[in-house]
Amino acid sequence: MTITAGRLLTVEETAERLNTSVRFARRLIEERRITFVHVGRHVRIPEAALEAYISAGVVLAVVPRSRKATR
């Protein structure tokens, strides 16, 4: 699987990049909402997995339609 290629981030680095608490990052791992890797006793998050998680949560802005003139 190529998602594990690249840099592996610590839980603390992941939380910092998400601008959240470490607890939230650990909950993502516990609930298996983000891909992670065990390196011995340590847990690491592939940078590509973090980018995929962020991309999956992007909500695009809605462009308002122009109002038609009513008569």
Helices and strands as residue ranges (DSSP letters): G 2-4, E 8-9, H 11-18, H 22-30, E 37-39, E 42-46, H 47-56
